[in-house]
């Protein structure tokens, strides 16, 4: 706990293009809760290399993602926004924690099984130990809470197990983190496969709305969105395509599903899709404008990157030195 506030850690990978789902489901929520906590929002570029990356593209995407954090409304003066790879403590603590993590625990991780199936030609050790690095990310800053989706809950449980195990041996070293339970971010599904989550890695670009899509592209994608033959705007599981569009509309306008049903009662899907597209355009425009302004100010961004890396390094070193002393590493001569 810093400055009387609990500490919150979260991050996103520097791969692909952020989607509307990433924004409405996570990033927008980060902005809402950021004043309540001492926050660390990382661009987790170290996690990205479990899959082969083009070096120039990874650097470009990492900077783009950090810029989008700020463009979305995260104040870099109040929130520590930084590159994971700029803080050596992540890798150092990850190695130590890997010696307190069991092979059986890692082999049960469902994400490892999924990713190994997708990348059968590159099942590397990093893919297997990925959850240990995630544990280090969280424990390094003594995070009290971590906003996680259902797909990351298993990793957070492992983080808690590792923290308990270490604390039982060496005393009260790590804060044991809890999942952030607050107002849930909207869960946005693919426009083409509404039973599948909208994804940065979707092979069909029409399934996802990307944060930098121009208005014409956004409208075109919504016009092509999969619906059904019922011709009624109803919020129910039997109409997954329409239900998803209602979720998006509500997230962008602040309306409830019931209000949306009444608003479009008796209207066709064409009118509804157009309205959803326009609502999304109105939400994305200020973010895109801010992103363009920030991107054109290299010195400002470089200053943020440098200052926040130094802040993260300083705070992470407090935990790292404590851990190194507990396990018996020799103290550095200063």
C-alpha positions as CSV (number, residue, x, y, z in Angstrom):
1,X,0.0,0.0,0.0
2,X,1.4,3.3,-1.1
3,X,0.3,6.8,-0.1
4,X,-2.6,5.3,1.9
5,X,-4.1,3.7,-1.2
6,X,-4.1,0.1,-2.2
7,X,-2.0,-0.9,-5.1
8,X,-3.4,-2.2,-8.4
9,X,-1.4,-3.8,-11.2
10,X,-2.5,-4.6,-14.8
11,X,-1.1,-4.8,-18.2
12,X,-1.6,-5.6,-21.9
13,X,0.6,-7.4,-24.4
14,X,2.3,-5.3,-27.1
15,X,0.9,-7.4,-30.0
16,X,-1.8,-6.8,-32.5
17,X,-4.1,-3.8,-32.5
18,X,-6.3,-3.0,-29.5
19,X,-9.9,-3.6,-30.2
20,X,-13.1,-2.1,-29.0
21,X,-13.4,-5.1,-26.7
22,X,-10.1,-4.3,-25.1
23,X,-11.2,-0.7,-24.6
24,X,-14.7,-1.3,-23.2
25,X,-13.8,-4.5,-21.3
26,X,-10.6,-3.3,-19.7
27,X,-9.0,0.0,-20.6
28,X,-12.1,2.2,-20.0
29,X,-12.5,0.5,-16.6
30,X,-8.8,1.2,-15.7
31,X,-9.5,4.9,-16.3
32,X,-12.6,4.8,-14.1
33,X,-10.8,3.2,-11.1
34,X,-7.4,4.7,-11.5
35,X,-8.0,7.5,-8.9
36,X,-8.9,4.9,-6.2
37,X,-5.6,3.1,-6.3
38,X,-1.8,3.5,-6.6
39,X,-1.6,2.0,-10.1
40,X,0.9,0.3,-12.3
41,X,-0.2,-0.2,-15.9
42,X,2.5,-2.0,-17.8
43,X,3.0,-2.7,-21.5
44,X,4.0,-6.3,-21.0
45,X,6.4,-6.6,-24.0
46,X,8.4,-9.4,-22.3
47,X,5.3,-11.7,-22.4
48,X,4.9,-10.9,-26.1
49,X,8.1,-12.8,-27.2
50,X,6.8,-16.3,-26.3
51,X,5.6,-16.0,-29.9
52,X,8.1,-14.9,-32.5
53,X,7.9,-11.1,-33.1
54,X,9.3,-8.8,-35.8
55,X,11.6,-6.6,-33.7
56,X,10.7,-3.3,-35.4
57,X,7.0,-4.1,-35.3
58,X,7.2,-5.0,-31.6
59,X,8.8,-1.7,-30.7
60,X,6.2,0.1,-32.8
61,X,3.3,-1.7,-31.2
62,X,4.7,-1.2,-27.7
63,X,4.9,2.6,-28.1
64,X,1.5,2.6,-29.7
65,X,0.0,0.7,-26.8
66,X,1.6,3.0,-24.2
67,X,0.3,6.0,-26.1
68,X,-3.2,4.6,-26.2
69,X,-3.1,4.1,-22.4
70,X,-2.7,7.9,-22.1
71,X,-5.0,8.7,-24.9
72,X,-7.8,6.7,-23.2
73,X,-7.5,8.9,-20.2
74,X,-4.8,7.4,-17.9
75,X,-2.8,10.3,-16.4
76,X,0.9,9.4,-16.6
77,X,1.6,11.8,-13.7
78,X,-0.7,9.8,-11.4
79,X,-0.4,6.3,-12.9
80,X,2.9,4.5,-13.5
81,X,2.7,3.6,-17.2
82,X,5.8,1.8,-18.3
83,X,7.4,-0.9,-20.5
84,X,7.9,-4.2,-18.6
85,X,11.2,-4.7,-20.4
86,X,12.6,-1.4,-18.9
87,X,12.4,-2.8,-15.4
88,X,14.9,-5.5,-14.7
89,X,13.1,-6.7,-11.6
90,X,10.4,-8.5,-13.6
91,X,13.0,-10.9,-15.0
92,X,15.0,-11.2,-11.7
93,X,12.0,-11.9,-9.6
94,X,10.6,-14.3,-12.2
95,X,13.7,-16.5,-11.9
96,X,13.5,-16.6,-8.1
97,X,9.8,-17.4,-8.1
98,X,10.3,-20.2,-10.7
99,X,12.3,-22.0,-8.0
100,X,9.1,-21.9,-5.8
101,X,6.7,-23.0,-8.6
102,X,6.1,-26.7,-9.4
103,X,6.1,-28.3,-12.8
104,X,2.7,-29.8,-12.1
105,X,1.2,-26.4,-11.4
106,X,2.4,-25.0,-14.7
107,X,1.4,-28.1,-16.7
108,X,-2.2,-27.6,-15.6
109,X,-2.4,-24.1,-17.0
110,X,-5.1,-24.1,-19.7
111,X,-3.6,-21.2,-21.6
112,X,-0.4,-23.1,-22.0
113,X,-2.3,-26.0,-23.5
114,X,-4.2,-23.6,-25.8
115,X,-1.2,-21.7,-27.0
116,X,0.9,-24.9,-27.4
117,X,-1.8,-26.2,-29.7
118,X,-1.8,-23.0,-31.8
119,X,2.0,-22.7,-31.9
120,X,3.1,-26.4,-32.2
121,X,6.3,-25.4,-33.9
122,X,7.4,-23.2,-31.1
123,X,6.5,-24.7,-27.7
124,X,9.3,-22.9,-25.8
125,X,10.1,-22.8,-22.1
126,X,8.9,-19.2,-21.9
127,X,5.4,-20.3,-23.0
128,X,5.5,-22.8,-20.1
129,X,6.8,-20.5,-17.5
130,X,4.7,-17.5,-18.6
131,X,2.5,-17.6,-15.5
132,X,5.6,-17.2,-13.2
133,X,6.6,-14.0,-15.0
134,X,3.0,-12.9,-14.6
135,X,3.3,-13.6,-10.8
136,X,6.5,-11.6,-10.7
137,X,4.7,-8.7,-12.4
138,X,2.1,-8.6,-9.7
139,X,4.1,-9.4,-6.6
140,X,7.0,-7.0,-7.6
141,X,4.8,-4.0,-6.7
142,X,3.0,-5.7,-3.8
143,X,-0.3,-5.4,-5.7
144,X,-3.4,-5.7,-3.5
145,X,-5.7,-6.1,-6.5
146,X,-5.5,-7.2,-10.1
147,X,-8.3,-6.7,-12.6
148,X,-8.5,-10.0,-14.5
149,X,-10.8,-11.6,-17.0
150,X,-12.0,-15.2,-16.5
151,X,-9.2,-16.4,-18.8
152,X,-6.5,-15.0,-16.5
153,X,-8.1,-16.1,-13.2
154,X,-6.1,-19.4,-13.1
155,X,-2.9,-17.4,-13.4
156,X,-3.9,-15.2,-10.5
157,X,-4.7,-18.2,-8.4
158,X,-1.2,-19.5,-9.1
159,X,0.3,-16.1,-8.1
160,X,-1.6,-16.3,-4.8
161,X,-0.3,-19.9,-4.2
162,X,3.3,-18.8,-4.9
163,X,3.0,-15.8,-2.6
164,X,1.5,-18.0,0.2
165,X,4.3,-20.6,-0.3
166,X,7.1,-18.0,-0.2
167,X,5.6,-16.2,2.8
168,X,5.2,-19.5,4.7
169,X,8.9,-20.1,4.3
170,X,10.3,-16.6,4.8
171,X,7.7,-14.6,6.6
172,X,5.5,-11.7,5.5
173,X,7.3,-10.8,2.2
174,X,4.6,-10.6,-0.4
175,X,1.1,-9.0,-0.4
176,X,-1.2,-11.8,-1.5
177,X,-3.3,-10.2,-4.3
178,X,-7.0,-10.4,-4.8
179,X,-9.0,-10.3,-8.0
180,X,-10.4,-6.8,-8.6
181,X,-14.2,-7.1,-8.2
182,X,-15.9,-4.0,-9.4
183,X,-18.2,-2.9,-12.1
184,X,-17.5,-5.4,-14.8
185,X,-16.3,-4.1,-18.1
186,X,-18.5,-5.0,-21.1
187,X,-17.7,-8.4,-22.6
188,X,-17.6,-7.7,-26.3
189,X,-17.9,-10.5,-28.8
190,X,-16.9,-10.8,-32.4
191,X,-19.1,-9.1,-35.0
192,X,-18.8,-12.2,-37.2
193,X,-18.8,-15.0,-34.6
194,X,-20.9,-13.5,-31.7
195,X,-20.3,-16.6,-29.5
196,X,-16.5,-15.8,-29.6
197,X,-14.8,-13.0,-27.8
198,X,-13.6,-10.0,-30.0
199,X,-9.9,-10.5,-30.4
200,X,-6.8,-8.7,-31.5
201,X,-5.7,-11.9,-33.2
202,X,-8.9,-12.6,-35.1
203,X,-8.0,-13.7,-38.7
204,X,-11.2,-12.1,-40.0
205,X,-10.7,-8.3,-39.7
206,X,-14.5,-7.8,-40.0
207,X,-15.0,-9.5,-36.7
208,X,-13.2,-6.8,-34.7
209,X,-13.4,-3.0,-34.4
210,X,-9.9,-1.6,-33.9
211,X,-9.4,1.5,-31.8
212,X,-7.8,3.3,-34.8
213,X,-10.4,2.3,-37.4
214,X,-11.8,5.3,-39.3
215,X,-15.5,6.1,-39.1
216,X,-16.3,4.6,-42.6
217,X,-14.6,1.4,-41.6
218,X,-16.5,1.2,-38.3
219,X,-19.8,1.7,-40.0
220,X,-19.0,-0.8,-42.7
221,X,-18.1,-3.5,-40.2
222,X,-21.3,-3.0,-38.2
223,X,-23.4,-3.1,-41.4
224,X,-21.8,-6.6,-42.0
225,X,-22.3,-7.7,-38.4
226,X,-23.9,-11.2,-38.1
227,X,-27.5,-11.0,-36.7
228,X,-30.4,-13.4,-37.3
229,X,-33.8,-13.8,-39.1
230,X,-36.0,-12.7,-36.1
231,X,-36.0,-9.0,-37.1
232,X,-36.4,-7.8,-33.5
233,X,-34.0,-6.0,-31.3
234,X,-34.2,-8.1,-28.1
235,X,-31.6,-8.7,-25.4
236,X,-31.6,-12.5,-25.1
237,X,-29.2,-15.4,-25.4
238,X,-31.1,-16.8,-28.3
239,X,-30.0,-13.8,-30.4
240,X,-26.3,-13.7,-29.7
241,X,-25.5,-11.3,-32.5
242,X,-28.1,-8.7,-31.5
243,X,-27.3,-9.2,-27.8
244,X,-23.7,-8.3,-28.6
245,X,-24.7,-5.2,-30.5
246,X,-26.9,-4.1,-27.6
247,X,-24.0,-4.6,-25.2
248,X,-21.8,-2.4,-27.4
249,X,-24.5,0.2,-27.8
250,X,-25.2,0.3,-24.0
251,X,-21.4,0.6,-23.2
252,X,-21.1,3.5,-25.6
253,X,-24.3,5.4,-24.7
254,X,-24.8,4.5,-21.0
255,X,-28.3,3.2,-21.8
256,X,-29.6,-0.1,-20.4
257,X,-30.6,-3.1,-22.6
258,X,-34.3,-2.5,-21.7
259,X,-34.0,1.2,-22.9
260,X,-32.3,0.0,-26.1
261,X,-35.1,-2.5,-26.8
262,X,-37.7,0.2,-26.4
263,X,-35.8,2.7,-28.5
264,X,-35.6,0.3,-31.5
265,X,-38.9,-1.4,-31.0
266,X,-40.4,-1.9,-34.5
267,X,-37.3,-0.8,-36.3
268,X,-35.2,-2.9,-38.6
269,X,-31.7,-4.3,-38.1
270,X,-30.3,-1.8,-40.6
271,X,-31.3,1.2,-38.5
272,X,-30.0,-0.5,-35.3
273,X,-26.6,-1.4,-36.8
274,X,-26.2,2.2,-38.1
275,X,-27.0,3.6,-34.6
276,X,-24.5,1.2,-33.0
277,X,-21.8,2.2,-35.5
278,X,-22.4,5.9,-34.9
279,X,-22.3,5.4,-31.1
280,X,-18.9,3.7,-31.4
281,X,-17.5,6.4,-33.8
282,X,-18.5,9.0,-31.2
283,X,-16.6,7.2,-28.5
284,X,-13.5,6.5,-30.6
285,X,-13.1,10.0,-32.1
286,X,-11.8,11.8,-29.0
287,X,-9.5,8.9,-28.2
288,X,-8.1,8.9,-31.8
289,X,-7.7,12.7,-31.8
290,X,-5.8,12.5,-28.5
291,X,-3.6,9.6,-29.8
292,X,-2.7,11.6,-32.9
293,X,-1.7,14.7,-30.7
294,X,0.4,12.5,-28.4
295,X,2.1,10.6,-31.3
296,X,3.3,13.9,-32.7
297,X,4.9,14.9,-29.4
298,X,8.0,12.6,-29.3
299,X,9.8,14.5,-26.5
300,X,6.7,14.4,-24.2
301,X,6.3,10.6,-24.7
302,X,10.0,10.0,-24.3
303,X,9.9,11.9,-21.0
304,X,7.0,9.9,-19.7
305,X,8.7,6.6,-20.7
306,X,11.9,7.6,-18.9
307,X,10.3,9.0,-15.8
308,X,7.9,6.1,-15.2
309,X,10.5,3.5,-15.9
310,X,12.7,5.1,-13.2
311,X,9.7,5.2,-10.8
312,X,8.8,1.5,-11.5
313,X,12.5,0.5,-11.1
314,X,12.8,2.3,-7.8
315,X,9.7,0.8,-6.3
316,X,10.3,-2.7,-7.6
317,X,13.8,-2.7,-6.2
318,X,12.4,-2.4,-2.7
319,X,10.6,-5.7,-3.1
320,X,13.5,-7.3,-5.0
321,X,16.1,-6.4,-2.4
322,X,13.9,-7.8,0.4
323,X,13.4,-11.1,-1.5
324,X,17.1,-11.4,-2.3
325,X,18.0,-10.9,1.3
326,X,15.4,-13.5,2.5
327,X,16.7,-16.2,0.2
328,X,20.3,-15.6,1.1
329,X,21.8,-13.7,-1.9
330,X,24.9,-11.7,-0.8
331,X,24.2,-8.0,-0.4
332,X,25.7,-5.6,-3.0
333,X,28.6,-3.4,-1.9
334,X,27.4,0.2,-2.4
